[in-house]
Amino acid sequence: MDSIITFWEQYQADVTRADKRLGLPVLASPESYRIATDNAEEAVWLAQERKFEFPAIVKPCRGYSSDGVFHVGSLSELSTAASSINTERHGNAFVVEKYCSGPEVDANFVLLDGEVIFFESSDDFPKTAEDPSASTNGSNPVAAGNLHELNSVFPSALPQKELDLIRDNFHDIISRLGFKSGILHLEGLKPPTPWLIEINPRPPGMKGTQIIESTWGVDYWGLGMLLSFSDMPRVRALSQPYELKPQYTCVMVFISAEYDPTCEGIFDSDGIFAELFARRPDLAQHVSRSGCLAARGQRILYPHTAVNTFIAYFNVFSRVSRREAPELADVVRQEVRFEFR
């Protein structure tokens, strides 16, 4: 046995303990993973000291993406949000964090012996609860309070000076937590003062890693495997991006299951990509990856449940300009056709 590895942060502390007991290589201590991923103790302290500040974010400790994440403005909304979290999926522990408005940025690091050998970032569009008129597929706005992603744009349009500030600031934080080697996905607010919102000691989600692989030429999942084997020469070699850096601007477009609440919520479509691309072949040439996350006959929960109800995604790119990429993404969102019954 060469290594035990997991890419789900809720298992990382336990897997690291197992690696250490078996004499296998580890990238950080179990305590580093625990501090980075579990803020339940802070939530208990906030409750005891009545230190809540509104608006706030409520989210499960054992969560993923924006599943079970709410934007709340009062204690009553907080109570409603907490009781709405699916405990079978996420457990009973949840955190309450101060909400701060402003442009968000995702920052991804590949670290090797304390050195940043690859760094890239993307810009997040306002999520649904931050934009009451937002719709994930061009139809009805989703329920207020739910924080569903809309678009993420790769790479970030921030000036290099601001990107350097984010990189250095966040790198200092994760270094002090004990992360010297590994892949980390961080979320924060943009300068003038970078504010770290979340540390995920793993690659970004599957759709994000696909974009980074095609845009930059760096495969985070492959690097994660090599890091677990301590194959550091190959990690360094395969962390080199394309010679010209990002080859285009790419937008990750999420399509959510918005439908008339009087429906049963049964997905009743096939081949939404084939239909779209046959009708709009001009759009097909700008989509690097796409996927349908629902099958005909599947019951899909309505977005107000706060469960991720994405039924499809598109990675939409432009080689012309950064402005064109979001414009194309908006057209794709508007042109997607699907039905519920």
C-alpha positions in Angstrom: 0.0 0.0 0.0 1.4 3.4 -1.0 -1.3 5.7 0.3 -4.8 6.3 1.5 -6.4 9.3 -0.1 -9.7 11.2 0.0 -10.8 14.3 -1.7 -13.8 14.9 0.6 -12.6 17.2 3.4 -14.9 15.7 6.0 -12.9 12.5 5.9 -9.4 14.1 5.6 -8.5 14.2 9.3 -9.5 10.6 9.8 -7.7 9.4 6.7 -4.6 11.3 7.7 -4.6 9.6 11.1 -4.8 6.2 9.4 -1.9 7.2 7.1 0.2 8.1 10.1 -0.6 4.9 11.9 0.4 2.9 8.8 3.6 4.9 8.3 2.3 6.3 5.0 3.1 9.9 3.8 0.8 12.7 4.9 0.5 16.3 3.6 -0.7 17.9 6.9 -1.7 17.0 10.4 -5.2 15.8 11.3 -5.5 18.9 13.4 -4.8 21.2 10.4 -7.6 19.5 8.5 -10.0 19.7 11.5 -9.4 23.5 12.0 -9.8 24.2 8.3 -13.0 22.3 7.8 -15.0 22.2 11.1 -16.2 25.5 12.5 -18.9 24.0 14.8 -17.0 25.1 18.0 -17.1 28.7 16.8 -20.9 28.4 16.1 -21.5 27.2 19.6 -19.5 30.1 21.1 -21.4 32.6 19.0 -24.7 31.1 20.3 -23.6 31.2 23.9 -22.2 34.7 23.7 -25.1 36.0 21.5 -22.6 37.4 19.1 -24.8 37.0 16.0 -24.5 39.7 13.4 -27.0 39.9 10.6 -27.1 39.3 7.7 -25.4 36.0 8.2 -24.8 32.7 6.4 -26.0 29.4 7.8 -24.4 26.3 6.3 -23.8 22.6 7.4 -20.4 21.7 8.6 -20.4 18.6 6.5 -21.6 20.3 3.3 -20.6 20.6 -0.3 -21.1 23.3 -2.9 -24.1 25.4 -1.8 -26.1 22.5 -0.6 -28.0 23.6 2.5 -26.6 27.1 2.5 -28.9 30.0 3.5 -28.6 33.8 3.7 -30.5 35.0 6.8 -31.4 38.4 8.2 -32.9 37.6 11.6 -33.0 35.0 14.4 -36.3 33.7 13.1 -34.9 33.2 9.6 -31.8 31.6 11.2 -34.1 29.1 13.0 -36.0 28.3 9.8 -32.8 27.9 7.9 -31.2 25.6 10.5 -34.3 23.4 10.6 -34.3 23.2 6.8 -30.9 21.6 6.5 -31.1 18.0 5.5 -29.5 16.2 8.4 -29.5 12.9 6.7 -27.1 14.4 4.1 -25.1 16.7 6.3 -25.4 15.7 9.9 -26.7 18.0 12.7 -23.7 20.4 13.0 -23.9 23.7 11.2 -22.1 27.0 11.4 -23.2 30.6 11.4 -20.9 33.1 9.7 -21.0 36.8 9.2 -22.1 37.7 5.7 -20.2 40.4 3.9 -21.4 41.7 0.5 -19.0 42.2 -2.3 -17.3 40.5 -5.3 -16.1 37.0 -4.4 -13.1 35.3 -5.7 -12.0 31.6 -5.6 -8.3 31.1 -5.1 -6.7 27.7 -5.8 -3.2 26.7 -4.7 -0.8 23.9 -5.5 1.8 23.9 -2.7 5.0 22.0 -2.6 7.2 22.2 0.6 5.8 25.6 1.4 6.2 27.0 -2.1 3.3 28.1 -4.3 4.1 26.2 -7.5 0.7 27.0 -9.2 -2.0 29.6 -8.4 -5.1 30.6 -10.2 -8.3 32.4 -9.3 -11.8 32.9 -10.7 -14.5 35.5 -10.2 -17.9 34.5 -8.8 -21.0 36.2 -9.9 -23.5 37.1 -7.2 -25.5 34.1 -6.0 -29.2 33.8 -6.1 -29.9 35.2 -2.6 -27.6 38.1 -3.3 -29.6 39.0 -6.4 -33.4 38.7 -5.8 -34.1 38.9 -9.6 -31.6 36.1 -10.4 -32.7 33.1 -12.3 -30.5 30.2 -13.1 -32.2 29.3 -16.3 -33.9 32.6 -17.4 -37.3 31.8 -16.1 -38.6 32.2 -12.5 -36.3 33.6 -9.8 -35.4 31.0 -7.1 -36.6 31.3 -3.6 -35.0 34.1 -1.6 -32.4 33.1 1.0 -30.9 30.2 -1.0 -27.3 30.7 -2.2 -27.2 28.9 -5.5 -24.3 29.5 -7.9 -25.1 31.2 -11.2 -21.8 31.8 -13.0 -18.1 31.6 -12.3 -15.6 33.1 -14.7 -12.1 31.7 -15.2 -9.5 33.3 -14.9 -10.2 36.3 -12.6 -10.2 39.7 -14.2 -8.5 41.3 -11.2 -5.3 43.3 -11.8 -2.1 41.3 -11.2 -1.3 43.4 -8.1 -4.6 42.5 -6.5 -4.1 38.8 -7.4 -0.7 38.9 -5.8 -2.2 40.4 -2.7 -4.8 37.6 -2.5 -2.2 34.9 -3.2 0.2 36.2 -0.5 -2.4 36.9 2.1 -4.2 33.5 1.8 -0.9 31.6 1.4 0.2 33.1 4.8 -3.0 31.9 6.4 -2.9 28.3 5.2 0.9 28.1 5.9 0.2 29.1 9.6 -2.5 26.3 9.7 0.2 23.8 8.7 -0.4 23.2 5.0 2.9 23.1 3.3 2.1 20.7 0.4 -1.2 19.9 -1.2 -4.1 21.4 -3.3 -6.3 23.9 -1.6 -9.5 25.6 -2.8 -10.2 28.9 -1.0 -13.0 31.3 -1.2 -12.8 35.0 -0.2 -13.7 38.6 -0.9 -11.6 40.7 -3.2 -9.2 43.5 -2.2 -8.6 46.2 -0.9 -8.5 43.9 2.1 -8.8 40.2 1.1 -11.2 38.4 3.4 -10.9 34.6 3.6 -14.4 33.0 3.8 -13.6 29.3 3.5 -10.7 26.9 3.3 -11.2 23.6 1.5 -8.0 21.5 1.6 -8.9 19.7 -1.7 -9.3 20.6 -5.4 -12.4 22.6 -6.4 -15.5 20.8 -7.5 -15.5 18.6 -10.6 -17.0 21.2 -12.9 -14.4 23.7 -11.8 -11.5 21.4 -12.2 -12.6 20.6 -15.7 -12.4 24.3 -16.6 -9.0 24.7 -15.0 -7.7 21.6 -16.9 -8.9 23.0 -20.3 -8.1 26.6 -19.6 -4.8 26.3 -17.9 -3.7 22.7 -18.7 -3.3 21.7 -15.1 -5.1 18.5 -13.8 -5.8 18.9 -10.1 -7.0 15.4 -9.6 -3.9 13.9 -11.1 -1.8 16.2 -9.0 -3.7 15.1 -5.9 -2.9 11.5 -6.6 0.8 12.2 -7.1 1.0 14.3 -3.9 -0.5 11.4 -1.9 2.4 9.2 -3.3 5.0 11.9 -2.5 6.0 11.9 -6.2 7.1 15.5 -5.9 9.2 15.8 -9.1 6.1 14.9 -11.2 3.9 17.2 -9.1 6.2 20.1 -10.0 6.5 19.1 -13.6 2.7 18.7 -14.1 1.9 22.0 -12.3 3.2 24.0 -15.2 0.4 25.7 -17.2 0.2 26.3 -20.9 3.1 28.4 -22.2 0.7 31.3 -22.9 -1.1 30.7 -19.5 -4.9 30.5 -19.8 -5.9 29.8 -23.4 -9.3 31.5 -23.2 -11.9 32.9 -20.8 -14.4 30.2 -19.6 -17.6 30.5 -17.7 -19.1 27.7 -15.6 -22.9 27.9 -16.1 -25.2 26.1 -13.7 -28.8 25.3 -14.7 -31.1 24.8 -11.8 -34.4 22.9 -11.6 -36.7 25.9 -11.6 -40.3 24.9 -12.3 -43.9 25.7 -11.4 -44.3 24.7 -7.7 -47.6 23.1 -8.6 -45.8 20.5 -10.6 -44.9 17.1 -9.2 -41.2 17.9 -9.8 -40.6 15.0 -12.2 -37.9 15.8 -14.8 -39.5 15.0 -18.1 -36.8 15.7 -20.8 -34.2 13.8 -22.7 -31.2 15.0 -24.7 -31.3 18.7 -23.7 -27.8 19.1 -25.1 -28.5 17.5 -28.4 -31.6 19.6 -28.8 -29.8 22.8 -27.9 -26.8 22.2 -30.1 -28.9 21.1 -33.1 -31.0 24.3 -32.7 -28.0 26.5 -32.0 -24.8 25.0 -33.5 -23.2 28.4 -33.1 -23.3 27.9 -29.3 -22.0 24.3 -29.5 -18.6 25.5 -30.7 -18.2 27.6 -27.5 -18.9 24.7 -25.0 -15.9 22.8 -23.9 -17.8 20.5 -21.5 -21.4 19.9 -20.5 -23.4 17.4 -18.5 -26.9 16.5 -17.5 -27.3 15.8 -13.8 -30.9 14.5 -14.0 -32.6 11.6 -15.8 -36.1 11.5 -17.2 -38.5 10.4 -14.5 -36.4 11.6 -11.6 -38.0 13.6 -8.9 -36.1 16.9 -8.3 -36.6 19.0 -5.2 -37.6 22.6 -5.7 -34.7 25.0 -5.0 -36.3 26.5 -1.9 -35.4 23.3 -0.1 -31.7 24.5 -0.3 -30.7 21.1 -1.7 -28.6 21.5 -4.8 -31.0 21.1 -7.7 -28.7 21.6 -10.6 -29.9 19.6 -13.5 -27.2 20.6 -16.0 -24.0 22.6 -16.5 -22.1 24.1 -19.4 -18.5 25.3 -19.5 -18.8 28.1 -22.1 -15.6 29.7 -23.5 -14.5 32.6 -25.7 -11.2 33.1 -27.4 -12.2 36.6 -28.5 -12.6 38.5 -25.2 -13.5 38.3 -21.6 -16.7 40.3 -22.3 -17.9 37.8 -24.9 -17.7 34.8 -22.6 -20.4 35.9 -20.1 -22.5 37.1 -23.0 -22.3 33.6 -24.6 -23.0 32.1 -21.2 -26.2 34.2 -20.8 -27.4 33.1 -24.2 -26.8 29.4 -23.4 -28.8 29.8 -20.2 -31.7 31.5 -22.0 -31.7 28.9 -24.8 -31.7 25.7 -22.7 -35.1 23.9 -22.9 -36.4 21.3 -20.5 -39.7 20.2 -18.9 -41.1 19.1 -15.6 -44.4 17.5 -14.8 
